[in-house]
Amino acid sequence: MKYEVIVVGALETNSYLVFCKETCECAIIDPAAEADKIFVLITKKSLTPVVILNTHGHIDHIGANKDMKDRFNIPLRIHSLDSPMLKNGQQSEWSFFLQAKTSPPADSFFEDGDKIEIGESFLQVLHTPGHSPGSVSFVANSFLLSGDTLFCGGVGRTDLPGGNWEKLENSLKNKILTLPDNMIVLPGHGPSTTIGQEKSSNPFIR
């Protein structure tokens, strides 16, 4: 598996294209905004999108779901606990600022441990609640897409509706930090890091 990152939107969200290098089939992960930037990279890399995946339902991660569905007519998937956020009116006041469009509903849901096939490879789903009830991370062979659960030097906010610090701590301790130290972490915002680096230097990890 390989990946490309596109930084989009006013909150500089990391959107990812994760693809099988043998077949060039790809997953579009957290298409947040600025759909044209994502389209350009898909074309440049000659990729074939097969699924849209949301790590969670906050509006700064789902704002271009509609554009991706309209262009490629592929399934949209999210954890069931965050699916109400796809149409949550409480987020609407941010829509203009973030250039976000109302997301279509999910076509199906994933759960902890599910494997999502992408060409000859797959991503494994880790349910990592805390930042939101349905937050997930995706594990590939050498990298982890952590959404807004773990950042370089930080962790996700828990003061938003549905956030829970105890659940976030449990997700970090019992899911994410059990992965190999050399695994690359690709967060929802900011630079990449590794599991080992966060174990040794992240002030929120005890």
C-alpha positions in Angstrom: 0.0 0.0 0.0 1.1 3.5 -0.8 -0.4 6.9 0.1 -0.6 10.5 -1.0 -1.7 13.5 1.2 -3.5 16.6 0.1 -3.9 19.4 2.7 -7.2 21.1 2.1 -9.6 23.6 3.7 -9.4 26.5 6.2 -8.5 24.1 9.0 -5.7 22.4 6.9 -7.2 19.0 7.0 -5.1 16.1 5.7 -7.0 14.2 3.1 -5.4 11.0 1.9 -5.4 8.8 -1.1 -4.4 5.2 -0.1 -3.8 2.9 -3.0 -2.7 -0.5 -4.1 0.5 -0.1 -6.1 -0.3 -3.2 -8.2 -3.8 -2.2 -9.3 -3.9 1.6 -8.7 -7.3 1.2 -6.9 -7.6 3.7 -4.1 -9.6 4.8 -1.1 -10.3 8.5 -0.6 -10.0 9.2 3.1 -11.5 12.2 4.7 -12.2 14.4 1.6 -12.6 17.6 3.6 -12.8 20.4 1.1 -11.3 21.7 -2.2 -12.4 18.8 -4.2 -10.6 19.9 -7.3 -7.2 19.5 -5.6 -8.1 15.9 -4.8 -9.4 15.3 -8.3 -6.1 16.6 -9.8 -4.0 14.3 -7.8 -6.2 11.3 -8.6 -5.8 12.0 -12.3 -2.0 12.7 -12.0 -1.4 9.4 -10.2 -3.8 7.5 -12.6 -5.7 6.1 -9.7 -9.1 4.4 -9.7 -11.2 5.4 -6.6 -13.2 2.5 -5.2 -14.4 3.8 -1.8 -14.7 7.0 0.4 -13.8 6.5 4.0 -14.4 8.9 6.9 -12.3 8.5 10.0 -15.1 10.4 11.8 -18.0 12.7 11.1 -16.8 16.2 11.9 -17.5 18.7 9.2 -13.8 19.5 8.6 -13.3 15.9 7.4 -16.5 15.3 5.3 -16.9 18.5 3.4 -16.2 17.1 0.0 -17.9 13.7 0.4 -20.6 14.9 -2.0 -18.1 15.9 -4.7 -16.4 12.5 -4.5 -19.8 10.7 -4.7 -20.9 12.8 -7.6 -17.7 12.3 -9.6 -17.0 8.6 -8.9 -20.3 7.0 -7.8 -18.5 4.9 -5.2 -19.6 3.8 -1.7 -19.2 6.1 1.3 -18.4 4.4 4.6 -18.2 5.6 8.2 -18.7 4.1 11.7 -22.4 3.9 12.5 -21.9 6.0 15.7 -20.8 9.0 13.7 -23.2 8.5 10.8 -25.7 11.1 12.2 -23.0 13.8 11.9 -23.2 13.5 8.1 -26.5 15.4 8.2 -26.1 17.1 11.6 -27.5 20.6 11.5 -25.4 21.7 14.4 -22.4 21.8 12.1 -24.1 23.9 9.4 -22.8 27.3 10.6 -19.3 26.1 9.8 -20.2 25.0 6.3 -19.5 28.3 4.5 -16.3 29.0 6.4 -15.0 25.5 5.6 -16.4 25.4 2.1 -18.2 22.2 3.1 -21.1 20.7 1.2 -23.8 18.6 2.9 -22.7 15.0 2.8 -24.8 12.2 1.4 -25.7 9.4 3.8 -23.3 6.5 4.2 -23.8 3.5 2.0 -22.5 1.1 4.7 -20.8 1.1 8.1 -17.7 -0.5 9.3 -16.9 -1.9 12.7 -13.7 -2.6 14.7 -11.6 -5.3 13.1 -13.2 -5.0 9.6 -10.9 -5.3 6.6 -11.5 -3.0 3.7 -10.1 -4.4 0.5 -8.3 -2.0 -1.9 -7.0 -3.8 -4.9 -4.7 -6.6 -3.7 -4.2 -4.9 -0.3 -6.5 -3.9 2.6 -6.9 -1.5 5.5 -7.9 -2.8 8.9 -10.4 -0.7 11.0 -9.6 0.2 14.6 -12.5 1.7 16.5 -10.7 4.5 18.4 -13.5 6.5 20.2 -12.8 9.5 22.3 -12.6 12.4 19.9 -16.0 11.3 18.7 -18.0 8.2 19.5 -17.4 6.7 16.0 -13.8 7.8 15.5 -11.7 5.1 13.7 -8.2 4.7 12.6 -7.0 2.6 9.6 -4.0 0.3 9.7 -2.0 -0.6 6.6 1.2 -2.6 6.4 3.5 0.2 7.4 1.3 3.2 8.4 -1.6 4.2 10.4 -4.2 6.8 9.5 -5.2 8.1 12.9 -7.8 10.7 12.0 -8.1 13.2 14.9 -7.2 10.6 17.6 -3.4 11.0 17.6 -1.3 13.9 16.3 2.4 14.6 16.2 2.8 15.9 19.8 -0.9 15.9 20.6 -4.2 14.1 20.7 -7.7 14.9 19.6 -10.0 17.3 21.4 -12.6 15.8 23.7 -14.5 19.0 24.5 -16.8 18.7 21.4 -20.2 17.0 21.6 -19.6 13.2 22.0 -16.0 13.6 23.1 -14.7 11.6 26.0 -11.2 11.8 27.5 -11.4 8.4 29.2 -12.4 6.7 26.0 -9.6 8.5 24.1 -7.0 7.4 26.7 -8.3 3.8 26.3 -8.1 4.0 22.5 -4.5 5.2 22.6 -3.3 2.8 25.3 -5.1 -0.4 24.1 -5.3 0.1 20.4 -2.9 2.6 18.8 0.1 2.4 21.1 0.2 -1.4 20.8 1.3 -1.0 17.2 5.0 -1.3 16.2 7.2 1.7 17.2 8.4 2.1 13.6 4.8 2.4 12.2 4.2 5.8 10.5 1.3 7.8 11.9 -0.6 9.9 9.3 -2.9 12.2 11.3 -5.9 14.3 10.3 -4.0 17.5 10.7 -0.3 18.4 10.9 2.9 16.5 10.1 3.3 12.7 10.2 5.1 11.0 13.1 5.7 7.4 14.3 4.3 5.4 17.2 7.7 5.3 18.8 8.2 9.1 18.6 4.8 9.7 20.3 5.5 7.2 23.0 8.7 9.0 23.9 7.7 12.6 23.5 4.0 13.2 23.4 3.0 15.0 26.6 -0.5 13.6 26.5 0.6 10.0 26.6 1.5 8.6 30.0 
